[in-house]
Amino acid sequence: MGEGPRRQRGLRGPPSLGWGHGVGKPAGTGGQGPRRQEGRSREGAIRMVRGSQRGKLQKFTRLCGREEGLRVKRSCPSCGSELGVEEKRGKGNPISIQLFPPELVEHIISFLPVRDLVALGQTCRYFHEVCDGEGVWRRICRRLSPRLQDQGSGVRPWKRAAILNYTKGLYFQAFGGRRRCLSKSVAPLLAHGYRRFLPTKDHVFILDYVGTLFFLKNALVSTLGQMQWKRACRYVVLCRGAKDFASDPRCDTVYRKYLYVLATREQQEVVGTTSSRACDCVEVYLQSSGQRVFKMTFHHSMTFKQIMLVGQETQRALLLLTEEGKIYSLVVNETQLDQPRSYTVQLALRKVSHYLPHLRVACMTSNQSSTLYVTDQGGVYFEVHTPGVYRDLFGTLQAFDPLDQQMPLALSLPAKILFCALGYNHLGLVDEFGRIFMQGNNRYGQLGTGDKMDRGEPTQVHYLQRPITLWCGLNHSLVLSQSSEFSKELLGCGCGAGGRLPGWPKGSASFVKLQVKVPLCACALCATRECLYILSSHDIEQHAPYRDLPANRVVGTPEPSLGARAPQDPGGMAQACEEYLSQIYSCQTLQDRMEKMKEIVGWMPLMAAQKDFFWEALDMLQRAEGGGGGVGPPAPET
């Protein structure tokens, strides 16, 4: 008790009459009670002093910050009413971005990614005008592609150039192996967008919008200490000034030994003078090494825009399309191209331009034994050089003349054709209304008509419209379609062996959605025996080419529904359904019936979304039956 008075250093209030300070015991009942009360009182006083000092310091700091930010002149430091009024005024008048100089706003916005810049331009009218300015896109384009500064490309729209370089990309997915996902190839920094591409046996060639042809090589690279073989991971500039290029038209890339490049070169007018003029030429390169082995130059009065190949190696015919829409051809023996010698080749006018001089050909496509021409008016003309392919395409040999294989045959079509695709023995056409027509051999269901019957004339695929692009291969077909505003999907039909239809190893007689994640700006595709290639690029100057079908023609057009073929052939459809039911009854187990039902859904002429619905529902039922666990609410008893 003698230590108690010496420890009382702070001020103490009057003693409690019956209880301690929050202890819950009567005061003075123990010797430790007063000491604890004294210690707690002292600690509480220290906390109060420190808290008051900290509060004063924070308050003083806030006041100084407000005075410095608002620049308020106060007559008395203790008066706070004037400060509150000025603070409310500052909060009531926020600073608008419209008060900034336009140059400053453009400079700030130019650092945004292209995707965010486009989204910002859709928010309001002010940002639309700012984000659409050439100054913003010029800065973005110089950041994405510095090469355009050196070429003085300010005459072209900077927005188009920037978006071309932002969206360019080449993606591929191997059919074999464990990885079933898209991979992106190397992107050449010197490339100004991607216009078209062509895979060969070992490499990939890409042409950009300024005429530079790039040589993308496969190589061994070291990844995490392991050597791996990667596709299109190195690039080299093959040549400049290229207009178009082509190789062996067969689907198998093993035959693509040489690459034919249509280019423009400066030639001297007179030997020994400095004057020159531009002439078109065809340069031949080895696809394996990129070495040039042959070159042929044409007269300066003839300008071409497209090149195609047709025929065998010993009688390789080069088809050249002029700017005026005329077709010229010359014959080259590929087996002698590696021999160093010089000779003159003879250009000849093709019969489609000789006998039909009024026609102006817009584009052409070819395979090993046939050629397809599309005129500027939407007409289609055919050249077939072998009787077997002719029978597959037209179902008869009645009009085939083996002595006059270049005579063009006109196809009867209901509307103007925009583009086409040519496979080995089948073809696809797309008209101005977005309708797809297929013709030819249908042994594997590559026409997408829901059955495996050959078609000797163009037959419409009703459940699929407005494709982005169409590709026909050896015995399967691919369609790139716009599923929604912000997504695209890849559809395929035909033979699925070797993984060429990802997700459908057994194939399908109708176009089905493939298990491929399609890039947002995909515009072209191609498939080889080992790989699927998808080209990504977006050109703002290319608008939707399709028109709406006139009202008087929509009435007679069957709508894509579950019974799309019923108005045309109700008896045949009913008979087919009976046959499908008999096949389901012949299955022994429920799992076999489910698998057979999936296969039948693929045969029926349904829309892609409807097929996806039925397949997903059947998979759900299979999982519920196999695992014993219900998916969703239980089925009612019957």
Secondary structure as GFF3:
##gff-version 3
##sequence-region A 1 638
A	DSSP	three_ten_helix	5	7	.	.	.	ID=ss1
A	DSSP	alpha_helix	33	70	.	.	.	ID=ss2
A	DSSP	alpha_helix	81	92	.	.	.	ID=ss3
A	DSSP	three_ten_helix	97	99	.	.	.	ID=ss4
A	DSSP	alpha_helix	102	109	.	.	.	ID=ss5
A	DSSP	alpha_helix	114	120	.	.	.	ID=ss6
A	DSSP	alpha_helix	125	131	.	.	.	ID=ss7
A	DSSP	alpha_helix	134	144	.	.	.	ID=ss8
A	DSSP	alpha_helix	147	150	.	.	.	ID=ss9
A	DSSP	three_ten_helix	153	155	.	.	.	ID=ss10
A	DSSP	alpha_helix	158	167	.	.	.	ID=ss11
A	DSSP	beta_strand	169	174	.	.	.	ID=ss12
A	DSSP	beta_strand	183	184	.	.	.	ID=ss13
A	DSSP	beta_strand	196	199	.	.	.	ID=ss14
A	DSSP	beta_strand	204	207	.	.	.	ID=ss15
A	DSSP	beta_strand	213	223	.	.	.	ID=ss16
A	DSSP	beta_strand	226	239	.	.	.	ID=ss17
A	DSSP	beta_strand	242	246	.	.	.	ID=ss18
A	DSSP	three_ten_helix	253	255	.	.	.	ID=ss19
A	DSSP	beta_strand	258	268	.	.	.	ID=ss20
A	DSSP	beta_strand	276	286	.	.	.	ID=ss21
A	DSSP	beta_strand	292	297	.	.	.	ID=ss22
A	DSSP	beta_strand	304	310	.	.	.	ID=ss23
A	DSSP	beta_strand	316	322	.	.	.	ID=ss24
A	DSSP	beta_strand	327	332	.	.	.	ID=ss25
A	DSSP	three_ten_helix	334	336	.	.	.	ID=ss26
A	DSSP	beta_strand	348	349	.	.	.	ID=ss27
A	DSSP	alpha_helix	351	354	.	.	.	ID=ss28
A	DSSP	beta_strand	361	366	.	.	.	ID=ss29
A	DSSP	beta_strand	370	375	.	.	.	ID=ss30
A	DSSP	beta_strand	380	384	.	.	.	ID=ss31
A	DSSP	alpha_helix	387	394	.	.	.	ID=ss32
A	DSSP	beta_strand	409	410	.	.	.	ID=ss33
A	DSSP	beta_strand	417	422	.	.	.	ID=ss34
A	DSSP	beta_strand	426	431	.	.	.	ID=ss35
A	DSSP	beta_strand	435	440	.	.	.	ID=ss36
A	DSSP	beta_strand	455	465	.	.	.	ID=ss37
A	DSSP	beta_strand	469	472	.	.	.	ID=ss38
A	DSSP	beta_strand	476	484	.	.	.	ID=ss39
A	DSSP	beta_strand	487	494	.	.	.	ID=ss40
A	DSSP	three_ten_helix	497	499	.	.	.	ID=ss41
A	DSSP	beta_strand	508	513	.	.	.	ID=ss42
A	DSSP	beta_strand	522	527	.	.	.	ID=ss43
A	DSSP	beta_strand	531	536	.	.	.	ID=ss44
A	DSSP	alpha_helix	551	554	.	.	.	ID=ss45
A	DSSP	alpha_helix	570	585	.	.	.	ID=ss46
A	DSSP	alpha_helix	590	603	.	.	.	ID=ss47
A	DSSP	alpha_helix	608	627	.	.	.	ID=ss48
###
